[in-house]
Amino acid sequence: MDLKSLEAVLWIDRLGGFKAAAEALRMTQPAISIRVSQLEAMLETRIFHRSGKRVVPTPVGVTLIHYAERILQLRDEALLTIKGHNEENGILRLGTVETTAHTWLAQLLCRIDEKYPNITVDLDIGISDDIQRKVAKGMLDVGLFMGPVNSPMMIETPVCSFEVALLAHRTVVGQRGGRTDLGSLPALPIMTFSRNTVPHSMLHRLLGREGGSHHRVHAMSSVPTIVSMLLSGAGLALLPPDVVREHLDSGALCRLDVGQALPPLNCVAGRLMKHSSGLVEDVVAMARNVAQSAGA
């Protein structure tokens, strides 16, 4: 009964399937299946059975999982005690949303490099749902995403809040001042982040309230593309002003007054509750300090 097989059993139970466990452990699904089959042959019983699309442990499997957690926890404690917890020569898998990538992420990476010069950062940039899912699956050590999602598997620490505003090129607005009536603006598309993101839902609610049904909503996963189209006057955009601060300061872009403040986007740092570490906690603290220094 080797430790890697026990680890495979734990991840299958935690994620509900062989495929998800294989992704989290960076193994192939057949390799995971072989490990489980070997354990079942040794124990002469089934560890898992399928219930619909989900894999669930048998009664024997539940008992095995209980002992596997204790065994692997004891292994980790032994390693910490005997050889010390040396995390300063490995890989940090960091995930983040585009908003942080285009505001203060570079400062955070510099801080990490200064304090941990032998750490290699594997960076994953995506939408909040993807980053949160990868953290939950153990594919990322820490993720910066919009939340909280209140997952029982994760620790989520508030990092910062990003203001959100409706933005336009100055030529689109012209000499208008004061409150903006979306219904009176040209029928330009309004761009924002991908579907299933908070800004996308926020924009649809705003258009429904303001009667701006003649505006189409373009969902985009690339902030540079949104900004490029915004600067060309090809549409409006619902974005955090921080990602286009230089263009607002120069006067190329302006904010539209929609009558009330839009709710902010709350960025959190998520990591697995059972697999956190001193390095990860230090990176979370760095992220909060850097965001605060940047005024986010």
C-alpha positions, 0 to 999 in steps of 0.5 A, a space after each residue: 500500500 504505497 503513499 501515491 496510491 493513497 493520495 490518488 484515492 483521496 483525490 478521487 473522493 475529493 473531486 468525485 472522479 478519476 479524470 478530475 483526480 488525474 488532472 489534479 495530480 498531473 497523471 493520466 486517467 489510466 495511471 490513476 485507475 491502475 493504482 486503484 485496481 492494485 489497491 482493490 486487488 490487495 484488499 480483495 474488495 471494491 473501493 469505489 462504485 459509480 452513482 450516476 456520473 459521480 464516483 463514490 466510495 464504498 463502505 470499505 473505501 470510506 474506511 480507507 480514506 479515513 486512514 489515508 488522510 491520517 497516514 499522509 498527514 503523518 508523512 507531511 508532519 514527519 517531513 517537516 520535522 526531520 528535514 525542514 519545510 524547504 519551499 524556496 527552490 520549487 514551483 509556485 503555481 499562481 492563477 489570476 484574473 485579467 484585472 489584477 494582471 493589468 494592474 498590480 500583478 507585475 509588482 507582486 511578481 517582483 516582490 516574489 522574485 526578490 524574496 524567493 529568488 529560487 522560486 519559479 512561478 507558473 502563471 495562469 491567467 483566466 476568468 474567475 470561474 476557471 481560476 477558482 476551479 483549478 485551485 479547488 482541483 489542486 492544479 494551482 497553489 493560490 488563485 486570485 479571483 473575484 469572490 468569495 465563493 465560500 468553498 468548504 475546501 478553500 481558505 479565501 482571504 480578501 485582497 482588494 476591491 476594484 471599482 467598476 464603471 461604464 467607459 467610452 471614448 471622448 468622441 462618443 460622448 462629445 459635449 455631454 455632461 452629467 447623467 448619461 441616458 444609455 437609451 440616447 447614446 448611439 447603438 454601439 456595442 458594450 464590451 465587458 468580460 466573458 459570460 459567467 463573470 460578475 461584470 457581464 451579469 452586472 452589465 445586463 442588469 444595468 441595460 435592463 434598468 436603463 432601457 438600453 436594449 439597442 446596445 449589444 453586449 460583446 463578451 471578451 476574455 482579453 482586456 487588451 482587445 477591449 481597450 483597443 476597441 474602446 480607444 478606437 471608438 468602436 464601442 463602450 465598455 464596462 471595466 474597472 477604471 484601474 485597467 485603463 487609468 493612463 487613458 482616463 488621465 490623458 482624457 482619451 477615455 471618460 467615465 459615464 455617469 449612469 446614475 448610481 455607483 456600481 458594486 465593486 469587484 472583490 478580489 480574494 486569494 484562494 488556496 486549498 485548506 488542507 494544502 496551504 503552506 508558509 510560502 503560499 501564505 506569504 504570497 497571499 500577504 504580499 498580494 494584499 500589501 501590493 494591492 493596498 500600495 497600488 490603491 486597489 
